[in-house]
Amino acid sequence: MEAIADAFLDIHDERPVPTIIRALDYCVEGDDDFHFNRKLVAALHRIWTKEAIDGIKLASHSAQELIRETADEFLVRQPPLSA
């Protein structure tokens, strides 16, 4: 699953944003640090469209503290240079 998140991070394409947002709540068994979900937040930051930003804001209300913290960190960062 983490390879999928890596792919979203690498492709920098806004078309999968709705899919990435839906996957934010997916729990990967054994991923106690929520690397999968946090990479999805990073992918949304890299895409940096209004819809992607809304997805990060949604993640900032996650039930999981690590996901919330990651989302909050990305919300205060500058947009990526390619945005």
JODA-V519494 format. One record per helix or strand of 2 or more residues. SS is the DSSP state (H for helix, E for strand). FROM is the first residue (numbers start at 1). TO is the last residue. If there is no record, write none. Layout:
SS:FROM:TO
SS:FROM:TO
//
This chain:
H:2:11
H:14:23
H:35:47
H:50:59
H:65:76
//
